[in-house]
Amino acid sequence: MAQMQMGAEGMQSLPALLQRNAVQFADAPAYREKEFGIWQCWTWAEAAKEIEALALGLVNLGVNEGDFVAIIGRNRPYLYWSMIAAQAVGAVPVPLYQDAAAEEMAYVLGHSGARFVIVGDQEQADKVIEVQDQLNQFEHMIYLDPRGMRKYDHTQLHQFSHIQDQGRAAYDELIGELAKRQAKLDYDSTCVMLYTSGTTGTPKGVVLSNRNVIQSAKNSAEFDHLTQGENILSYLPMAWVGDFIFSIGQALWCGFCVNCPESQDTMMTDLREIGPTYFFAPPRVFEGQLTNVLIRMEDSSALKRKMFHHFLAHAKKVGGEILDGRPVGLMDRLKYALGDVLVYGPLKDTLGYGRIRVGYTAGEAIGPEIFDFYRSLGINLKQLYGQTEATVFITVQPDGEVRADTVGVPAPEVEIKIGDNGEIYYRSPGTFVEYFNNPDSTASTKDAEGWVATGDAGFFEEGSGHLRIIDRAKDVGKMADGAMFAPKYVENKLKFYPDILEAVLFGNGRDRCVAFINIDLTAVGNWAERNNIAYASYQELAGHPQVLESIRSHVTAVNQSVAEDEMLSGCQVHRFVVLHKELDADDGEMTRTRKVRRRIVEEKFADIITALYDGSEQISTTTEVTYEDGRKGSISATLTIVDAEVKPGAIHKVAAE
């Protein structure tokens, strides 16, 4: 705990924190990675040596102070080391989304002017090589996994381990230069450049300083009492600010262990083996796990299903109260304890959540039903509200004050104000330096006093002081009758159902709301198999009459719930269509962090929206798609438009007021 009492004085860069950890926690595990089914481990002292060798190798290769070093690949200790090593030599790490297409990478690589690229494997190397002729400043690429790389032209290609070997060989020659560069690093030095997801246009390079990262890591760690003994699973995209602050910022500040899964396919198994004490996931992860739980219960015996639902109902009644330390009757506590032995405990262990002390979700609003489900099991899941430009933290939820309908109170050292139009503004030690090479966007987002416009609309509740987010400010509108239109509120309620993967609501300026829905192929496919229903494709299953009827019942239930909120009751869904394809980042319909690009979806499927409003019962449409290998194609379908039951009078209730 010594590191939690010491000030940030002297610890003003990632390499400085690393050096402290290499001494203070020398033999403690720093990084683990599962490879070939076996967990490999590096202590802090060992990791520091590996990073030093890489940094010396980068100097030897010609990396200069101020250079940008792009890093692409899945979560691996070596790539986290690359980010620390890049800063150690005075360069700026720029992580990219590994699932991005080559052209998307070309934009970021070109915009940042990256001279050097470090990739995980052949797949990422091929993408860079594909767009290499568009990159005027690109000089060298380092690859980690040598499989498949032997016959490539190695004029500009270098194996990761060879760069480290060259660094070790040049130790006496270059260690002085490396030490000199590290000594120059301070709070104002650039720590990392992260690109926004680009929901409204091309991604912007967010420049974050050491002050932004280290102060945010320090404040958040102290808020949640994080210690050197935490264990986390690092599986989220390395290009996302959430992963950077948890797996690098907080990990280096606290000195806890970062565990990397073997692959995305083994992530759930690896999660169970590690049993993290501190866990972070966007809502889609929690939604997907809940879907899998419900699917498995449908496949279990009648007795198990009955026991599961019986104790789950009790958990929903008292689980959250017990977790928050509120008074609960003795009989209810005893019954909950029995449920913990029979249902909740085994379920948490199956999910890998048995040891979680603090869990967070952010990135998108989570459905309140999903949030309450996990908390009812005794998992201390909390919401935070943040942005890349804030180095994550804007608001956090204190223990004992956790609610599904708010995002908590201002994080330590964060100031928040609400504009006249309801837009949320903040300033904090985490406030970004600038958008790289984009002074106009910087000026329009951050004013001279350091206040940042979030683009989100919200308000502080009277009494509790908690912030409630309504929606993206640009997405909040009004119905034709003056009622508020806030699509995310309804979409999250729809996504609680296991067979609904995604929902997009329309209605701004209209007299009623309509929706697009994507089914969850895993959940609905499992249902089809149990009921001996044959299907050949997603499209065929999405149009099945029984599937449409099931979705209609969900929409009706959500309408009943929405009608109870006077402010938002005008957002009930009158008609919907189950789309013939999943919304996909490769088709430009979502960002790489799985946020819907509403304007693009609205333009791309304009014919379907027209049919939803003009009373049509069906619509024939053709949509361009991108296949995994980059080829373009198209799919055609005739979609059934379904009418949903709307609670009478609810819409005019708000308008009249």
C-alpha positions in Angstrom: 0.0 0.0 0.0 3.0 2.3 0.2 2.4 3.5 -3.3 -1.1 4.7 -2.4 0.2 7.1 0.3 3.0 8.6 -1.7 2.3 11.7 -3.8 2.8 11.9 -7.5 6.0 13.8 -7.0 8.7 12.3 -9.1 6.3 9.8 -10.6 5.5 11.9 -13.7 5.8 9.4 -16.5 5.0 5.8 -17.2 8.7 4.8 -17.3 9.1 6.4 -13.8 6.2 4.4 -12.4 7.7 1.3 -14.0 11.1 1.9 -12.4 9.4 2.4 -9.0 7.4 -0.9 -9.3 10.6 -2.8 -10.4 12.1 -1.9 -7.1 9.1 -1.8 -4.8 7.3 -4.8 -6.2 10.2 -6.5 -7.8 9.1 -10.1 -7.4 5.3 -9.5 -7.6 3.5 -10.6 -10.8 3.1 -7.8 -13.2 1.9 -9.4 -16.5 0.5 -12.8 -17.3 -0.4 -14.2 -20.7 -2.0 -17.5 -21.6 -0.2 -19.1 -24.5 -0.6 -22.7 -25.7 -2.9 -23.3 -22.7 -0.2 -22.3 -20.1 -0.1 -19.1 -18.2 3.3 -17.3 -18.6 4.2 -14.7 -15.9 6.6 -11.8 -15.7 7.4 -10.0 -12.4 7.8 -6.2 -12.3 11.6 -6.6 -12.3 11.5 -8.9 -15.3 9.0 -6.7 -17.2 11.2 -3.6 -16.6 14.2 -5.5 -18.2 12.1 -6.5 -21.2 10.8 -3.0 -21.7 14.3 -1.5 -21.3 15.7 -3.9 -24.0 12.8 -2.9 -26.3 13.4 0.8 -25.7 17.1 0.4 -26.4 16.2 -1.5 -29.6 13.9 1.4 -30.6 16.7 3.9 -30.1 19.0 1.7 -32.2 16.3 1.5 -34.9 16.2 5.3 -35.2 13.1 6.2 -33.2 13.4 9.9 -32.3 11.8 12.0 -29.6 8.4 13.2 -30.8 8.0 10.3 -33.3 4.6 8.5 -33.3 4.7 4.7 -32.9 1.5 2.9 -34.0 0.7 -0.3 -32.0 -1.8 -2.8 -33.5 -2.8 -6.2 -32.1 -4.7 -8.1 -29.5 -4.0 -7.6 -25.8 -0.5 -9.0 -25.1 2.1 -8.0 -22.5 4.6 -7.3 -25.3 2.3 -4.7 -26.8 1.6 -3.0 -23.4 5.4 -3.0 -23.0 5.7 -1.3 -26.5 3.6 1.6 -25.3 5.8 2.1 -22.2 9.0 1.7 -24.2 7.8 4.2 -26.8 7.3 6.8 -24.1 10.7 5.9 -22.6 12.4 6.9 -25.8 10.4 10.2 -26.0 8.1 8.9 -28.7 4.2 8.9 -28.6 2.4 5.5 -28.7 -0.7 5.4 -30.9 -2.7 2.2 -30.4 -5.1 1.2 -33.2 -8.1 -1.1 -33.3 -6.9 -4.5 -34.4 -10.2 -5.3 -36.1 -10.2 -2.2 -38.2 -10.0 -2.5 -42.0 -6.8 -1.6 -43.8 -8.3 1.7 -45.1 -9.4 2.7 -41.5 -5.8 2.0 -40.4 -4.5 4.1 -43.3 -6.3 7.1 -42.1 -4.9 6.9 -38.5 -1.4 6.0 -39.6 -1.4 8.9 -42.2 -3.0 11.4 -39.9 -0.6 10.7 -37.0 2.4 10.5 -39.4 3.6 7.3 -37.7 7.2 6.4 -38.8 7.1 3.1 -36.9 4.4 0.5 -36.5 4.5 -2.5 -34.0 2.0 -5.2 -34.9 1.0 -8.5 -33.2 1.0 -10.9 -36.2 0.8 -11.5 -39.9 -2.8 -10.3 -40.2 -2.0 -6.9 -38.9 1.3 -6.7 -40.9 -0.6 -7.5 -44.1 -3.1 -4.6 -43.5 -0.2 -2.1 -43.1 1.6 -3.4 -46.1 -1.7 -3.1 -48.1 -1.9 0.6 -47.5 1.9 1.3 -47.3 1.9 3.3 -50.5 -0.5 5.8 -48.9 1.9 6.4 -45.9 4.5 8.9 -46.8 6.3 8.9 -43.4 6.2 5.2 -42.7 9.7 3.6 -42.3 9.8 0.4 -40.2 7.4 -2.2 -38.9 8.1 -4.6 -36.0 6.1 -7.8 -35.7 5.7 -9.9 -32.6 4.5 -13.3 -33.9 6.9 -14.6 -36.6 4.5 -17.3 -37.9 4.0 -16.7 -41.7 6.5 -13.9 -41.9 9.6 -15.8 -43.0 9.3 -15.1 -46.8 8.4 -11.4 -46.5 10.8 -8.7 -47.6 12.6 -7.7 -44.4 14.1 -4.5 -45.6 11.6 -2.6 -43.4 10.4 -5.5 -41.3 11.9 -6.5 -38.0 11.0 -9.3 -35.5 10.2 -8.0 -32.0 12.6 -10.3 -30.2 15.4 -9.3 -32.6 14.9 -5.6 -31.8 15.2 -6.5 -28.1 18.3 -8.5 -28.8 19.9 -5.6 -30.7 18.9 -3.3 -27.8 20.7 -5.6 -25.3 23.7 -5.8 -27.5 23.9 -2.0 -27.7 23.3 -1.5 -23.9 26.6 0.2 -23.1 26.4 2.4 -26.2 22.8 3.5 -25.8 21.8 3.3 -22.1 23.1 6.9 -21.5 20.9 8.2 -24.3 17.9 6.3 -23.1 18.4 7.7 -19.5 18.7 11.2 -20.9 15.5 10.9 -22.8 13.6 9.5 -19.8 14.9 12.3 -17.6 13.2 14.8 -19.8 9.7 13.3 -19.3 7.4 15.2 -17.0 3.7 15.8 -16.4 3.4 17.9 -19.6 5.0 15.3 -21.9 2.5 13.5 -24.2 1.7 10.1 -22.8 -0.5 8.6 -25.6 -2.6 9.6 -28.5 -5.9 7.8 -28.8 -8.4 8.1 -31.7 -12.1 8.7 -31.1 -14.5 6.1 -32.4 -15.8 8.5 -35.1 -19.6 8.3 -34.5 -20.1 11.6 -36.3 -17.2 11.8 -38.8 -13.6 10.9 -39.2 -11.8 9.9 -35.9 -9.9 12.6 -34.1 -6.5 12.1 -32.4 -6.9 12.9 -28.7 -3.6 13.9 -27.1 -3.3 12.9 -23.5 -0.4 14.1 -21.3 1.2 12.2 -18.4 -0.7 14.6 -16.1 -4.0 13.4 -17.6 -3.2 9.7 -17.3 -1.4 9.6 -14.0 -3.6 11.9 -12.1 -6.7 10.2 -13.4 -5.3 6.8 -12.5 -4.3 8.0 -9.0 -7.6 9.7 -8.2 -9.7 6.7 -9.5 -7.6 4.1 -7.7 -7.9 6.0 -4.4 -11.6 6.4 -4.9 -12.2 2.6 -5.2 -9.4 1.7 -2.7 -7.5 -0.3 -5.4 -4.3 -2.0 -4.2 -1.3 -3.7 -5.5 -3.1 -7.0 -4.9 -5.7 -6.5 -7.6 -6.0 -8.8 -10.6 -7.5 -7.7 -13.9 -8.2 -9.4 -17.2 -7.2 -7.1 -20.1 -9.2 -8.1 -23.1 -10.8 -4.9 -24.4 -9.3 -3.1 -27.5 -6.0 -1.5 -26.6 -7.0 1.5 -28.7 -9.8 2.3 -26.3 -9.2 4.8 -23.5 -10.9 2.5 -21.0 -8.3 -0.3 -21.5 -5.4 2.3 -21.5 -6.4 3.7 -18.1 -7.1 0.3 -16.5 -4.4 -1.8 -18.0 -1.6 0.8 -18.1 -2.5 3.9 -16.0 -4.0 2.2 -12.9 -1.9 -0.9 -13.3 1.4 1.1 -13.2 0.1 3.4 -10.4 -1.1 0.6 -8.1 1.4 -2.1 -9.3 -1.3 -4.7 -9.8 -1.2 -7.6 -12.3 -2.4 -7.4 -15.9 -3.6 -10.7 -17.3 -4.0 -11.2 -21.0 -6.3 -14.0 -22.4 -5.0 -16.4 -25.0 -7.6 -15.2 -27.6 -11.1 -13.8 -27.8 -12.4 -17.3 -28.2 -10.9 -18.4 -24.8 -11.7 -15.2 -23.0 -14.5 -16.6 -20.9 -12.4 -19.6 -19.8 -9.5 -17.4 -19.0 -11.7 -15.1 -17.1 -12.9 -18.0 -14.9 -9.3 -19.1 -14.3 -8.0 -15.6 -13.3 -11.1 -14.7 -11.2 -10.4 -10.9 -11.4 -10.9 -8.7 -8.3 -11.4 -5.6 -10.4 -13.2 -5.8 -13.7 -14.3 -3.5 -16.5 -16.6 -4.2 -19.4 -18.9 -2.3 -21.7 -22.6 -3.1 -21.5 -22.5 -5.5 -24.5 -20.3 -7.9 -22.6 -22.7 -8.0 -19.7 -25.6 -8.3 -22.1 -24.0 -11.2 -23.9 -23.2 -13.1 -20.7 -26.8 -12.6 -19.4 -28.0 -14.0 -22.8 -25.8 -17.0 -22.4 -27.0 -17.6 -18.8 -30.6 -17.5 -19.9 -30.0 -19.8 -22.9 -28.3 -22.4 -20.6 -31.1 -22.3 -18.2 -33.6 -23.0 -21.0 -31.6 -26.1 -21.8 -31.5 -27.3 -18.2 -33.9 -29.5 -16.3 -37.3 -28.3 -15.1 -36.1 -28.5 -11.4 -33.0 -26.4 -12.1 -35.1 -23.8 -14.0 -37.6 -23.6 -11.2 -34.9 -23.2 -8.6 -33.0 -20.6 -10.7 -36.1 -18.4 -11.3 -37.3 -18.8 -7.7 -34.0 -17.6 -6.1 -33.4 -15.0 -8.8 -36.8 -13.4 -8.0 -35.7 -13.2 -4.3 -32.3 -11.8 -5.3 -34.0 -9.0 -7.3 -36.0 -8.2 -4.2 -33.2 -8.0 -1.6 -29.8 -8.6 -3.3 -29.1 -4.9 -4.1 -30.1 -3.9 -0.6 -27.8 -6.4 1.0 -24.9 -5.4 -1.3 -25.4 -1.7 -0.3 -25.5 -2.6 3.4 -29.1 -1.6 3.9 -31.3 -3.2 6.5 -32.9 -6.5 5.3 -35.1 -8.9 7.4 -33.5 -12.0 8.9 -35.6 -14.4 7.0 -34.8 -12.6 3.7 -31.1 -12.7 4.6 -31.2 -16.4 5.3 -33.1 -17.2 2.1 -30.6 -15.0 0.2 -27.7 -16.9 1.8 -29.3 -20.2 0.7 -29.7 -18.8 -2.8 -26.0 -17.9 -2.7 -25.0 -21.5 -2.0 -27.4 -23.0 -4.5 -27.6 -20.4 -7.4 -25.8 -17.1 -7.1 -22.3 -18.4 -6.0 -22.1 -21.1 -8.6 -23.4 -18.7 -11.3 -20.8 -16.1 -10.4 -18.0 -18.7 -10.5 -19.2 -19.9 -13.9 -19.1 -16.3 -15.2 -15.7 -15.7 -13.6 -17.1 -13.0 -11.3 -16.7 -14.9 -8.0 -13.9 -12.7 -6.6 -14.9 -9.3 -8.1 -14.7 -6.5 -5.5 -15.3 -3.6 -7.9 -16.8 -3.9 -11.3 -17.4 -1.1 -13.8 -19.4 -0.7 -17.0 -19.2 2.3 -19.3 -19.0 3.3 -22.9 -22.7 3.1 -23.5 -25.7 3.3 -21.1 -26.5 -0.2 -19.7 -30.1 -1.3 -19.4 -31.4 -1.0 -15.8 -32.7 -4.5 -15.8 -29.3 -5.9 -16.8 -27.5 -3.7 -14.3 -29.9 -4.8 -11.5 -29.5 -8.4 -12.4 -25.7 -8.4 -11.7 -26.0 -6.4 -8.5 -28.7 -8.7 -7.2 -26.2 -11.5 -7.4 -23.9 -9.6 -5.0 -21.5 -8.3 -7.7 -20.5 -4.7 -6.9 -21.1 -3.5 -10.5 -21.0 0.3 -10.9 -21.5 2.7 -13.7 -19.1 5.5 -14.6 -19.5 8.2 -17.2 -16.5 9.3 -19.2 -14.9 10.1 -22.5 -11.6 9.7 -24.2 -11.2 13.5 -23.8 -11.6 13.2 -20.0 -9.1 10.3 -19.7 -12.2 8.3 -18.9 -13.5 9.7 -15.6 -16.2 12.4 -15.4 -18.6 10.8 -12.8 -18.3 7.7 -10.6 -20.7 5.9 -8.2 -19.6 5.7 -4.5 -20.3 2.5 -2.7 -23.7 2.5 -1.2 -25.0 5.1 -3.7 -25.2 2.9 -6.8 -28.2 3.2 -9.0 -29.2 2.1 -12.4 -30.8 5.4 -13.5 -27.8 7.7 -12.7 -24.1 7.7 -13.4 -23.1 9.0 -9.9 -21.3 12.1 -8.7 -18.4 14.0 -10.1 -15.2 12.0 -9.9 -12.4 13.3 -7.7 -11.1 16.7 -8.8 -13.7 16.9 -11.6 -16.0 19.9 -12.0 -19.3 19.6 -13.9 -21.8 22.2 -15.0 -25.0 21.9 -17.1 -25.4 24.4 -20.0 -28.7 26.2 -20.7 -29.5 23.6 -23.4 -29.0 20.7 -21.0 -25.5 19.9 -22.3 -22.9 18.6 -19.8 -19.6 20.3 -19.4 -16.6 19.3 -17.3 -13.0 20.2 -16.5 -10.5 18.1 -14.6 -6.9 17.0 -14.4 -7.8 14.4 -17.1 -9.0 17.0 -19.6 -7.2 16.3 -22.9 -4.5 18.6 -24.3 -5.8 18.9 -27.8 -7.0 17.2 -30.9 -3.9 16.5 -32.9 -3.5 18.8 -35.9 -7.1 20.0 -35.4 -7.2 23.4 -33.7 -10.7 24.2 -34.8 -12.2 21.1 -33.2 -10.1 21.6 -30.1 -11.4 25.2 -29.8 -15.1 24.1 -30.3 -14.8 21.4 -27.7 -12.6 23.0 -25.0 -12.9 26.6 -24.1 -10.2 28.9 -22.8 -11.1 28.1 -19.1 -10.7 24.4 -19.8 -14.4 23.5 -19.9 -15.1 20.6 -22.3 -18.4 20.2 -24.1 -19.4 16.5 -23.8 -22.1 16.4 -26.4 -24.4 14.6 -23.9 -27.5 16.0 -22.3 -28.3 15.5 -18.7 -29.2 17.0 -15.3 -28.3 16.8 -11.6 -31.0 15.3 -9.4 -32.1 17.5 -6.6 -31.2 16.0 -3.2 -28.9 13.2 -4.3 -26.5 15.3 -6.4 -26.3 12.4 -8.9 -26.0 13.0 -12.6 -28.6 11.6 -15.0 -27.7 11.2 -18.7 -30.7 11.6 -21.0 -28.9 10.8 -24.3 -26.5 12.3 -26.8 -27.4 16.0 -27.0 -27.5 15.6 -30.8 -29.9 12.6 -30.5 -32.3 14.2 -28.0 -35.2 15.8 -29.9 -38.9 16.4 -29.8 -41.8 14.5 -31.2 -44.2 16.5 -33.4 -46.5 17.1 -30.4 -43.6 18.4 -28.2 -42.9 15.3 -26.2 -39.3 14.5 -25.6 -37.5 12.0 -28.0 -34.6 10.2 -26.3 -33.9 7.0 -28.2 -31.2 5.4 -26.0 -33.6 5.0 -23.1 -35.9 2.8 -25.1 -33.1 1.0 -27.0 -31.5 -0.1 -23.7 -34.8 -1.5 -22.5 -35.3 -3.5 -25.7 -31.7 -4.9 -25.5 -32.5 -6.4 -22.1 -34.2 -9.3 -23.9 -31.7 -12.0 -24.8 -33.0 -12.4 -28.4 -32.5 -8.6 -29.2 -28.9 -7.7 -29.9 -29.3 -4.2 -31.2 -32.1 -1.6 -31.5 -32.3 1.8 -33.2 -35.2 4.1 -32.6 -36.5 6.8 -34.9 -39.0 9.5 -34.3 -37.4 13.0 -34.0 -39.9 15.5 -35.4 -42.4 12.8 -36.2 -45.8 11.9 -34.7 -44.7 8.5 -33.5 -41.6 6.3 -33.0 -40.5 3.3 -35.1 -37.6 1.0 -34.6 -35.0 -1.3 -36.3 -34.1 -4.4 -34.4 -31.3 -6.9 -34.8 -31.9 -10.4 -33.3 -29.2 -12.1 -31.4 -28.3 -15.1 -33.6 -26.9 -17.1 -30.7 -30.0 -16.8 -28.6 -32.6 -17.1 -31.4 -30.6 -19.9 -33.1 -30.6 -21.8 -29.8 -34.4 -21.3 -29.5 -34.8 -22.6 -33.1 -32.8 -25.7 -32.4 -34.8 -26.5 -29.3 -38.0 -26.2 -31.3 -36.7 -28.1 -34.4 -37.0 -25.1 -36.6 -34.7 -25.3 -39.6 -33.0 -22.1 -41.0 -30.2 -21.5 -43.4 -29.2 -17.9 -42.6 -29.5 -15.0 -40.3 -31.9 -13.4 -42.8 -34.2 -16.4 -42.8 -34.3 -16.7 -39.0 -34.9 -12.9 -38.6 -38.0 -13.1 -40.8 -39.5 -16.2 -39.2 -43.1 -15.5 -38.1 -42.6 -16.9 -34.6 -39.4 -14.8 -34.2 -41.4 -11.7 -35.3 -44.1 -12.5 -32.8 -41.6 -12.9 -30.0 -40.0 -9.6 -30.7 -43.5 -8.0 -30.9 -44.2 -9.2 -27.4 -41.0 -7.7 -26.2 -41.7 -4.3 -27.8 -45.2 -4.3 -26.3 -43.7 -5.0 -22.8 -41.2 -2.2 -23.3 -44.0 0.2 -24.4 -45.8 -0.6 -21.2 -42.7 0.3 -19.2 -41.9 3.4 -21.2 -45.5 4.7 -20.8 -44.9 4.9 -17.0 -42.3 7.6 -17.5 -44.2 10.8 -18.1 -41.2 12.6 -19.6 -40.4 9.9 -22.1 -43.8 8.2 -22.7 -43.9 9.6 -26.2 -41.1 7.3 -27.2 -43.2 4.1 -27.4 -42.6 2.0 -30.5 -45.5 2.0 -32.9 -44.0 -0.1 -35.6 -40.8 -2.0 -36.1 -38.8 -4.2 -38.5 -36.3 -6.9 -37.8 -33.4 -6.1 -40.2 -32.2 -8.7 -42.6 -28.5 -8.1 -41.6 -26.6 -7.3 -38.4 -25.4 -3.7 -38.1 -21.7 -4.0 -38.7 -18.6 -1.9 -38.2 -17.2 -3.2 -41.5 -20.2 -1.7 -43.2 -19.8 1.6 -41.5 -23.0 1.2 -39.5 -21.2 1.0 -36.1 -18.0 2.2 -34.6 -15.3 -0.3 -33.6 -16.5 0.1 -30.0 -20.0 -1.0 -31.1 -21.8 2.4 -31.0 -24.4 2.8 -33.7 -23.7 5.5 -36.3 -27.3 6.8 -36.3 -27.0 9.2 -39.3 -25.4 6.5 -41.5 -28.0 3.9 -40.5 -30.8 6.5 -41.2 -29.4 7.3 -44.6 -28.5 3.7 -45.6 -32.0 2.3 -44.7 -34.1 5.3 -45.7 -36.4 3.2 -47.8 -37.2 1.0 -44.8 -37.9 4.0 -42.5 -40.2 5.4 -45.2 -42.1 2.2 -45.3 -42.4 2.1 -41.5 -44.2 5.5 -41.6 -46.3 5.2 -44.7 -48.4 2.2 -43.5 -46.7 -0.4 -45.7 -46.9 -4.0 -44.5 -43.8 -5.1 -46.3 -40.7 -3.5 -47.9 -38.3 -5.0 -50.5 -34.8 -3.7 -50.1 -31.2 -4.3 -51.3 -28.2 -3.5 -49.0 -24.5 -3.4 -49.8 -22.3 -5.5 -47.4 -18.6 -6.0 -46.8 -17.4 -9.6 -46.4 -14.6 -10.6 -44.0 -12.0 -10.6 -46.9 -12.9 -7.0 -47.9 -15.0 -7.9 -50.9 -18.2 -6.0 -51.5 -21.5 -7.6 -52.2 -25.2 -7.1 -51.7 -28.1 -8.9 -50.0 -31.8 -8.5 -50.9 -34.8 -9.2 -48.7 -38.5 -8.6 -48.3 -39.1 -7.5 -44.7 -42.3 -7.7 -42.8 -43.3 -4.6 -40.9 -44.9 -5.3 -37.5 -47.3 -3.2 -35.6 -46.8 -3.0 -31.8 -49.3 -2.3 -29.1 -49.1 1.2 -27.6 -50.5 2.2 -24.3 -53.6 4.4 -25.1 -53.3 8.1 -24.2 -49.7 8.0 -23.0 -48.3 10.2 -25.8 -50.9 13.0 -25.4 -50.4 13.0 -21.6 -47.0 14.7 -21.9 -48.0 16.9 -24.8 -51.0 18.2 -22.8 -48.8 19.1 -19.9 
